[in-house]
Amino acid sequence: MQEVVTLECTEARKEGKPVSRYLTTRNKKTVTERIEKKKYNPHLKRHTLHKEIK
């Protein structure tokens, strides 16, 4: 069972920049914890840690 989740940048708010968000999917049955991935933030112009939000 795939679920669509939103990943949000963790570093942008600290620097006063707009946050970047990405949509991705995960399998609810096999992945029970929240997802964390390194993704590109175009406002900061570098790769940053993005965490799953509700």
Secondary structure, 3 states (H helix, E strand, C coil): CEEEEEEEECCCCCCCCCCCEEEEEEECCCCCCCCEEEEEECCCCEEEEEEEEC
